[in-house]
Amino acid sequence: MAQVQSSYGRAAIATRDDLRGFFGDLDERKVLDILALNPTTTDLEEAALWAAGDGDVLGKRGHPLCGIAAEICEILTVDEDEDR
């Protein structure tokens, strides 16, 4: 998915379609919670990498998960945490 840059150099604010592109069909509550964070497409991309299990590689390279991307991962995995 191409990243759109605004005139300020920040990635474009993510849309429902962007969420669907990165994560497939999500529960409506999760969609609303994520969109309420006003994430960028970069935030979604980072969260998708971590959610797919690639976070350990990024963490070893000095890129820990933080900010909005971390909040997105938390929203995505809340059901997994409740099942334990």
C-alpha positions in Angstrom: 0.0 0.0 0.0 1.5 3.4 -1.0 2.1 5.9 1.8 0.7 9.3 1.2 2.7 12.2 2.6 1.0 15.5 3.7 2.7 18.8 3.1 4.2 18.5 6.6 5.9 15.2 5.8 3.6 13.1 8.0 1.8 10.1 6.6 -1.8 10.5 5.8 -4.4 9.8 8.5 -5.7 6.2 8.0 -9.1 5.3 6.8 -11.4 2.3 7.2 -10.2 1.1 3.9 -6.6 1.3 5.1 -7.5 -0.7 8.2 -9.1 -3.4 6.1 -6.1 -3.4 3.9 -3.7 -4.1 6.8 -5.8 -6.2 9.1 -8.7 -7.6 7.0 -12.2 -7.6 8.5 -12.2 -6.3 12.0 -14.9 -6.1 14.7 -16.7 -2.7 14.4 -15.7 -1.8 18.0 -12.0 -2.3 17.1 -12.3 -0.3 14.0 -13.9 2.6 15.9 -11.3 2.4 18.7 -8.4 2.4 16.3 -9.8 5.3 14.2 -10.4 7.3 17.3 -6.6 7.3 17.8 -6.2 9.2 14.4 -3.5 6.8 13.3 -1.5 7.3 10.2 -0.9 4.7 7.6 2.6 4.4 9.0 1.2 3.6 12.5 -1.0 0.9 10.9 2.0 -0.6 9.0 4.1 -0.7 12.1 1.3 -2.3 14.2 0.6 -4.8 11.4 4.3 -5.9 11.5 4.2 -6.4 15.2 0.8 -8.1 15.2 2.2 -10.5 12.6 5.0 -11.5 15.0 7.8 -9.5 13.3 8.2 -7.2 16.3 11.0 -9.2 17.7 13.1 -8.4 14.7 12.3 -4.7 14.9 12.9 -4.6 18.6 16.4 -6.1 18.2 17.1 -3.3 15.7 16.3 -0.6 18.3 12.7 0.1 17.2 10.5 -0.8 20.1 6.8 -0.6 19.7 5.4 2.6 21.1 2.9 5.4 20.6 -0.2 4.9 18.5 1.1 1.7 16.9 1.4 0.2 20.4 -2.1 1.2 21.2 -3.4 -0.3 17.9 -1.7 -3.6 18.8 -3.3 -3.6 22.2 -6.7 -3.1 20.6 -6.1 -5.9 18.2 -4.9 -8.4 20.8 -7.4 -7.6 23.6 -9.4 -10.7 22.8 -6.3 -12.9 22.9 -5.4 -11.6 26.4 -9.0 -12.3 27.7 -8.7 -15.9 26.4 -5.7 -16.7 28.6 
